[in-house]
Amino acid sequence: MDDARFTDTSDQDLLAQHVAGDPDAFGELVRRHRDRLWAVALRTLGDREEAADAVQDALVSAFRAAHTFRGQSAVTTWLHRITVNACLDRARKAASRKTAPVDDAERLDQLMEPHESAEAPAERQDLHRELLAALATLPAEQRAALVLVDMQAYPVAEAARILEVPTGTVKSRCARGRARLLPLLSHLRTTRGEQKDGSTGRNRTPGTSVPPASGPRDVGNGDPAAVKGGGGLA
């Protein structure tokens, strides 16, 4: 349940109150930002269980490292940076266990809207799966940049702050990632074009911007274990 005490409290003040010992402040931060953190993790990793674990790891890290926050960026940027780093760590570990042109101005959201509805038609779910599978073939750094810029609609400058790299690096990673995805996704663009002009396919219901059915539970009583145990995401 939302805590009305925090209605007018900024993210930065919530973090400060958490550091000062307020048992409910961090839970309010989780409530505010968990949906976007979950969306970034799911699209970066392409696996619900891995994404759930990454978000939970990130929230535990943020809970414990709150005292290190110096206000040099927005709290949401700080949380996203921790989450992306947790995702990249998992992606690199997964890659190590394996033996392992889209126009630069064209965005992946021409293939898939940024938010998928749980009630989306079956063909949209198929497109979503194919897009995530294609993203999984990219190096983790390119994948993270594309997810933030093309799928979550972050400005390049904000994505650069989250990833802690120059804006030029984000642009370069996106451009290389888009070029690598072209052979894998060109058939999706053709299919969507045909369905838009009505020549083939069923009518589609536009996806609504709703969060996933479940997410990390709010952290309460100042217990970091409650973050780790909040998994209804898998």
N, C-alpha and C positions, 0 to 999 in steps of 0.2 A: 504494500500500500504506500502511496506517495506520502511524503512527510511535508505537510503544509508549511512547516518552519522554514523550509529551504526554497520557497517559491521565488523569492527575490534575491537569493544568494548566488553570487557568481561562482563559476567553476574554481577560480583561483582561491576564493574565500573558503569554498568547501574543502579544498585540499589543505589549506592552512588549518581549518577546524579539525580535520582528520589527524593531522600531525600533532595538534594540541590535545588530542584524546577524545574527540567527539565520536561516539561509537556508531553513529548513523551517517556521518557526512560522506564517507567513501561509498557507501551503498547508494546514495543519491547520485554521485558521479557515475557509477556503473549504470544506474537506471537511465541517465540522460544519454549516454554514449554507446551503450552495448550494441545497439542495432547496427550502427555504422561500423563499429569494430568487427562485428560478426560478418557483415557483408564483405568487408575488405579481406578478412581471413579466408572466407569460403572461396572467393574468387581467386585469391592468390594461391591457395593450396588445392582447390578443386575436390576436396574430400571433407565431408561433414565432420567425421570423427577427428581428423587432423586439425581442422579449423577450430572445432570446439576446444581441443586441447591447447591450441596455440592461444586462443583468447583467454582461456583460464590461466595459462602460464603468464600471459602478459598482465592480467589483472593482479595476480599474486605479486609479480615483480613491481607493479606500480604501487600496490598497497605498501610493500616493504620499503620502496625507494622514494616515497612521497617527500621525505625530509630533504632529498637532494634537489627538488625542483626549485629553480631560481627565478622563474618568471620571465625568462628570455624568449619564450614562445608561449602560445596559447596552451592551456591545459589539454585541449582536444588534440592539438598537434603533438604534444608530448605523449599522450595515450596512444595515438595512432603510430607514432615512431616505435614505441615499445611493442605494439602488436605486430607491425610489419617486421621488426627484427625477430620476433618470436616465430613468425611464419617463415622468414628466410632461413633461420636456423633449422627448422624442420625440413624445409625443401632441400637444403644442402645435405642434411643427414640422409634423406631419402635418396638423393642422387648418388651419394657415396656408397649406398647399399646395392646399387645397380651397376652392371657393366655398361656401365653407361658412357609484282610490287604493288602493295596498297599505297596509294598516294599519301605523302606525309601529312596532307591536310585532312585526310579521311580518317574518321574515328571509328573505333569498334562499336560505338553505340548506334552506328548505322546498321549493324548486324543484330544487336540486342540492346534493348532499353536497359538503363542502369539497374532497375529494380524488377525482380521477378515476383509474380504473385504465386502463392501456393496453389491457387485455384486456376492457374493459367491453362489453356488448352494443351492437349498432349503434344501437338507439334511444336509449341513453344518450349516445352520441357525438353524435347528432342534437340532443338536448336541450342538450348542452354547447355545440355550435356556435351554436344559437339564443340561448342565454344570453350568450355572448361577443359575438355580433352586437348584441344589445340593449344590453349594457354600452357598446359602442363608440359608441352614439348619445349618451351622457351627456357633459357637460363633464368634462375630465380630473380635476379636483379631486373631483367627486362620485364618479366611477368609482373613484378610489384609496381613498376612504373606505369605499365599499361592499365593495370587494375585501378590505380589511383586516378590517373588522368582521363582515361577513355571510358571506364565503367563507373567510377564513383564521381566523375566530373569535378575533381579538384583542379584548381588552377595549377599550372606548371610550377609557379613559385612556391605554392603551398606544398605540393608533392616533393619539391626539392628540400624544403625544411623537414618534412617527415622522414625522408630518406637520408637526410644529412649529406647531400651532394649538390654540386652547382646545377643551376637550371639548365645549362647546356648539356649536362650529363643526362638529365631526365629526358630532354628532347631527343638526344641521340639514342637512348635506350628504347624510347617509344618508336622512333623511326625504324630501328633495326628489328624490333619486335613485330611491328606491322608488316614489314617486308617478309619476315620469316613465316608469318601467318597466312600470307596471300594464297599459297598453294593449298592450304588446308581449309580455307574458309570461302574461297571464291564461289563454290557451288551453293553456299548458304545465301550469298548476296543475290545469285540468280533466282533461287527459289523465292526469296522475299519479294524480289521485283515482280515475278510472275503473279504472286498472290495479291500484291498491291493493285495491279491493273485488272484483277478479277479473272484472268485467263485460266488459272488453276487454283486448287486448294479451297479449303473451307473458310468461311468468315472467321475472323479472329477477334477476340475480346482484348482490348488494350490491357497490358499489364498494369496493375496498380502498385503504388509505392507503399507496400506493406512490409513490415519486418518478418523474418522467419517465424514459424509457429512457436519456436522456443529459443531461449537464449540463456546466457549465464544469469543465475539468480542474483538478486541484489545482495550486496554484502552487508551484513548487520552485526552489531555487537562487537565490532572491531576485530573479527576473527578471520585471518587470512585463509584459514582452512575452508571457510564458508564460500570463498571465491572458487577454490579448486573443486569443491563439492557441488557447484551449481550447475552441473552439466546436464541439462535436458537438451543439449544441442546435438548430441551424437545421433 
